[in-house]
Amino acid sequence: MKTNVKTLRAILAIMLCLTMLFCFSACGDDKSKDDGIVYGDETDDDFGNGDTEGDSQDGDVITNTTESGSSGGNNAQNYDDGLVNKNQIDDNKKKDFLLSVPKKYSGQEVTILVWWDPFDYEIEKMQRFTEATGIKVKFVYADSASYMQKLSSLKLQKNSPDIACITAGQYPSAIIQDYFQPIDNSKLSFNKETFDLDSMNKLKWNGKRYGAIIKGNSHINFGIMLYNADMFRKHGVTDPHTLWQQGNWNWDTLVSTAQDIQKKSGITALSTEYHGYRLSQSSGEDAVIFKDGKLVNNTASENYRSAYKFIYNLGTKGQYKVMDAGLNRDGFMSGQCAMFLDDSWALQSGERYEKLSFTLGFAPIPCKKGINAVPSDFQLWGFPVGAKNTEAAAYVLEYWLSPQFDEKGHTTWVNESAAAMLDYLWEQPKVFKLSTGAIEYGGDYDWWDYNQQCAEKGNDINATMDRWSNVITENLRKIYLD
């Protein structure tokens, strides 16, 4: 992890090794569990507040977590750039929402299948929901690598959770395999202020929506660029945030900025870990796209192929020689490089950057010139087939994921500027990694092998991309036959 690696092959190897099936803000440690839901001692508090010293799980039900999400000593930059955080806590909306929950659901229990230890603020938030509505909420743990196997097992046992998730790697297979039911007839409100309807509609399957995306929720990741703001000031180089605000933050200015800061500071300009694949999304395209409501092979796109050529040329063997992922996050935090490609979870309070010796700057991932697109994950939260309390679960889902219903005193983001920037990103067009589920359909191929091989051959991408194009074409054929 900390070895200095000087080849792009090693860069992508690091990216591959560090990647989990699901990437987002709060990934839990691996835990070995049996397949049944264990509800634990019902005389205990639903949220397990008795144990305040550490993680404690009763069977598969998470009963408490360590302190998370609290503000640390983060010295992240604050920006006066006119951006506004629209997803602030709204006590009036919260009160109205809780009053709108029908009393007939009181006493029902809603289970949420997750792959992380819930944050303390999530636990407290859902405790308030229970107090107001009488609906019990329990988070049920499944290891990230076996999330769908867990869901399948629970379904066979007729113990389906009430809420679960479809991520890019399981789209559309989780729908085709009948794990999820459409959400269009649920009690969800689907107002455009709360829900990311553009993305939800884009991700319809056979004309139906199978999951909700709620704006501002902290579990969905956007690609971001972190940088050492003190270093940029010291050497008089225009920083990424300023370039973004000027409308001049793109692949070209990333290269010129990296070359400038590298020359003046004498250190490496850019590093990353597995998040480097975000640059393949910053062309505004993916290997698989929706066209006329259908997944289609997009690997022939010269614009898309140019992204892998760009990644290659950033590396130490490429044309620009400004990126060395061998330095990884530790190298950035210790001041060995000026910029770091990361995901938005890194800007949450109490995360890895709270005790830096320099001021942390942040900006979106730069896109190809002339393109406005946000490299992003997606998570469709919906109702599994066999769920018993979907009507109550609709209210739980909206309350749980909406940041407007958070509890005061729990700051999600490092500062208001970070919250406002991320709120802005929510409103922009997004590039989803649809190719993951297509390449891995049937389990014969791995998306990370595809990504690694394409980035390694960025200087000679056509043969590699053509070979994978055949895989994608065949898997899409299977998808539409199933």
N, C-alpha and C positions, 0 to 999 in steps of 0.2 A: 504493500500500500504506500509506503513512504519511499520506495526506491525511485531514484531519478531515472526515468526511461526516456530515451531519445528517438524512439521510432513510433510512427503512427500505429503500427500493429500493436504495440504495447498499450498505446492510448486506448484503442478500442477494446483490447483485452480487459483493461481495467473497467471500462464502461460495461462490458458484458458481465464480469464477475460481480460487480456491485449491484447489478440490477435485480430487482424483485419483480415478481409477476404484477404486483400492484404497487404504484409509487404515489405517495402523497404524504400528507402532513404528519401522521402519527402512527407509524408502523410499529407494531408490538413485537416483542421477542417471540421466537418459536416456542410453542408449548405443545406437548403431546397429550391429547385428550381422546376419550372415546366419543362415539358418534351421537349419543343421546343428549338431549337437553336436560341438565340437572338444575332444578330450580332452587336447591339449597334449603336452608332453614327459614321457613316463612315467618318465624318470630323475629328474625333480624330485619333491620331497615332494608328496603328494596335496593338502596344504593350503597349498602355496606359501609356506612360511615363510622362503624365502630373501630376499624383498623386504620389508623391515620399514619402509620409508620412506613407502609410500603404496599406493594401489589399483593392482593389476596383474591383468589378466585375459588368459588365453591363449584366444583365440577367445571362446566363450560360457562357458567354465568359470572361475569365480571362484577365483583362486589366493591372494589375500591382500587384506586390508582395512586401513584406517587404524585406529588405536587407538579403540575404542568401548566403552562400557559401564563404563569405569573411574570410580571415584568422584571427583567434582570438589569444589568448595568450597561445595556446596549447604548452605544454612542452613535447610532445611525444618524445620517444627515437628515435634517428637516428642510423642506423646500417650500418656498413661497411662490408656487407656480400656478396658482389659480385652480388647481384640481380640488374637487369636493368629494368627500366620502358620503355617499348617499345611503349607505347601509349601517348607519348608526343605530344604537338602541333606541327604540320608540316605545315608551311605556304605555302610551295611549293605544297604539296598535296592538301591543301585547295584551292589554286588558280586554280590548274588544274581541281579539281572537279567542282568548280563553273563555270568554262569556259565550262565544258562538258554538262551542263544543257541546253537543247534545248530552244531557244528563243520563240518557239511556245507556251510554257507553261506560258509565262509572262502574268500576269493579272488574272491567275487562283487563286483560294483560296483553300488552304488545311487546313482542320480542324483535330485536334488531340484530341481524347477523353482521358482525364486524370482524376485522382482522388486525385490530390495534387495541391497546389499553385506552379506554376513553379518558379524555382530559377531565380534570376536576371540574372545569367549568361546564362541560357537557353533563356530567353527573348532577351537579347542582341545578343546572337548567331544567333537566327532566324531572328532578325532584319537585321543582316549583310547578311544573306541568301536572304532575300527579296530585299535588296538594289542591290545585285549582279545579281539576276535572274528575278526579277519582280513577283515572286510567293509569294502571301500573305499567312501567316501562322497564324492560330488562335488556341489557346488551349481552349478546351471546357470542363467545369468541370462537373463531376458526382460524387456523394457521393460514397465512396468506397464500402459500403454495398449494394448499389443498382446499381452498375456499369453495370451489364449485363441487368438489367431491363431498364436502360436508353438507352443502345444500342438497345434493342428490340423496345422500343418506337420510337426512331429516325428512325429505319428501317421501321416501320409501317407508319410513317409520310413521308416516302421517303426523309428523311433528314439524311441519314446515314453519320457519320463522314468518313473521308478519311483514317484515321489511328486509330486503337484501339488495345487493348491488350488481349491476352489469358493468364491467370495465371494458376497455378497448380490447384486451386479450380474449374476452369472452363474448364479444359482439361479432356476428349475430348468433353464435353457436348456442348460447344460453337460451335464446328465444326459440330457435329451431328445435332444440331438445325439450321444449315445453317446461322449462323451469319457471317462467314468468308469465303472468297474465297481463293483458292490456290495462293501462291505468286510466283510459279516457272516461270510463264510467264510474270513477271513484269520487270521493268527496273533496278531492283537491280543487282549489279555486282556479288555477291556471291563469292568474292575472299577470300581465306582462311586466309589472313593476317588481314582482317577486320571483317569477319563473323566467329562465332563459329559454323562451319559446322558440327562438330562431334555431338554437342548437337542438332542442327537443324535437322540433319538426324535421330538422335535417336528418336526425337519427331514427326516424320512423322505420318500422319494418312491416312490409306489406300494408302500408297506409295507416298503421296503428302505432301509438306511442306506448312504449313498455317501461318507461322510467322518467322520473322528474329530475331536472337540474335547477337548483335554486340559486339565484344570484348571490354572490358575496360569501358563499360558504367556504370554509377554509380547507376543505378536504380535496378540492380539485386544484391541480397545479397548473400554473402558467410558467413558461420559461422566463427567467430574468437574468440580467447581467449585474453582478456585484462588482464593486471596484473600491480601491483604496483612495478615498477622496483627498486625504492629506497629501498623498504622493502626486496626484494630479495638480493640486494647488502649488505644491513646492516647485514643480518643474514647469508650471505655466502652460499645461496642456488642457485643452477644452475637454471636459469630462463627458461620459456617455449620457448622463441625465440632461445636461445642458444641450447637447446635440439633439437629443430626443425632443426636448421642448422647442428647439428651433426647427423641427421637422427635417433634420439632416442626419438622422441616425440610421445607417443602412450598412450593407456589406462593404461598400467602398470606404465609408468613414470609419468603420471598425478597423479595417486594415491600416488606413493612414494614422488613426489614433494609436493603434497598437505599435506601429513602427516608431511613432514619435515618442511615446512614453518609454519604449524599450531602449531607444537610442539615448534619451536624456537621463534615464534612471540607471541604466546598466543592468537591469534585471529583466526576467521574462515578462512579456506583456500579458499573456493569457493562459489560464489553465482551466481544467474541468475534470469531472469524474464521468459517471455514466450519462449525465445530463447533456453531454455534447451532441447527442442525437437531435436535440432541439433545433440545431442549425439545419438539419435536413428538412424540418417543417417550415423553416423561415423563407423558403422559396414560395410559400403560399399554397403548396400542393403536397400530396402524399402519393405513395405508390398505388394506392387504391382510393378512388373518389366516388361520390355519388353523382350519377348522371341520369336525369329523368327518373329519379326515384329508385335507381338500381346501382349496386356496387359494380364498378368497372375497373379494369386494369389501366393504370395511368403511367406505367413505367416507361412508355415510349416518349413521354414528355421531355423535351430538351431542357425546359425550365426546371423540372424536378431533378433531372440528372445533374444539372449545374450545381445543385446544393452539395452533392457529394464531392464534386470537383473542388468546390470552395472549402469544404472541411479538410480535404487532403492538402490543399495549398496553404492553409493556415499552419499546418504542422511543421515539424523540424526538417522533414524531407521534402516539403512542398516549396512553392514559389515564395511565400511571404515569411515563413519561419518565425512566427510570433506566438505559437501555441505549443505548450509542453504540458500535457495532462499528467505526466509523472509527478509534477509538483502537487497535484490534487488540492483538496480543500485545506489540508494542513499547511501546504506551501503558501496558499493565499493568506491564511490567518496569521502566519508568521512573517509576512511581508516579503516573501520571495517572488511574488508575481503581483502585477498591478490590477488584473481583472480576473473574474471567475464566473463561468457559466453555471447557473444553479437553477433550482425550482423555487416557486413562491413560498413554499412551506418554510424556507430558510428565514423569511422575514417575520415569522411568528415570535411573539414575546417568549422569552425563556428558552429559545432554541440555541443553536451552536455559536451564534455570533454575539452573544451578550457580553463577552469580556474581551473585546479587542483592544489593541494598543493604538489603533488608528480609527478615524471616522469612516464608517461604512456608507458608501454611496450605492445607489441602485437605479436601474433603468430597465426597460423592456429588452428582450432579445432583438437585435437589429435584423430587419428583413432585407431581402433583395430590393434594390432601388425601384421605387414605383409601386411597391406592394405594401399593403397594410393588412397584416394578419398576425394573430397571436398564437404561437406554438403552445398547444394545450393538451392535457389529458381530458378524458370525460368519464363521468360516473353517472349511470342512470340508476337512481334509487327507485325501486318499485316493489311490487307485491308478488311473492312467489306463488306458484300454483299450489293449492292446498292450504294457504294461509287462512286462519279461522277468523281473524278480527280485522279485515282490511278497511272497513269503514272507520273504525277508531284509529287504525294505523295511518290513514291519510292525514288526520289531524296531528298525530305524533310526528310524522315525517316533515310536514311543513314547519312545525314549531321547532323541531330539533335542528334543522339545517338553516333556517333563516337567521341571519346575524342580527336582524332588527329585534329579535326576541331574546337575545343574550342577556345574561345577568350583569348588572353594573358591578364594577370592581374587578372584572376579568377582561383585561385588554388582550385582544387577539393578536394585533400586529405591533411591531416595535415602536411605531409612532404614527401620527395622523397622516403624514406624507405617504408612508407605505400603504396605509389603508386606502387613501385617495387614489394612488397610482393603480392599485389592484382593482379598485372599483371602476376606474377608467378602462382597464383591460377587459373587464367583464362585458363591456358594451361594444367591444370591437369584434370584427370577424375572427373566427378561430379556425385553426388547422388541427384537426383531430387525426390521431394515428390509426386510421381505419385499417391500414395494412396489417396490423398486428393480428387481428382476428382472422383475416383472410389467409395470411401465410401459415398460421398455426392451426387452421381448420383441419380436424382429423388427427392432429398430433404428429404429423410426419416431418414438419420443418419448424425451425425456431426463428422468430423475428430478429433476435439479436445476432444470430449467425448471418442473416441477410444484411443487417446494418453494418456489422464488422467488415464483411467482405466488400461491400460497396465503398465504405470509407477507405479501406486499404487500397482499393483499385481506383481511387478518385481521379488519378491521372490517366486511367484507361478503363473508364467505367462501362463502356458499351457492352463488352462481352459478358461482364458479370451481371449487369442489369438484364440483359437479354436472357441469360440462363434463369434468373429468378422470375422473369416475366412468364416463363413457361409454367413454373410452379404456381404462380398467382392465377394464371388463366385456368389451370386444372382445378385448383381449389375453389375458385368462383363457380366453375361448372358444377362441382359437387354441392356447393352451398345451395344453388338454385334447383338442384335435383332433389335435395332432402326436404 
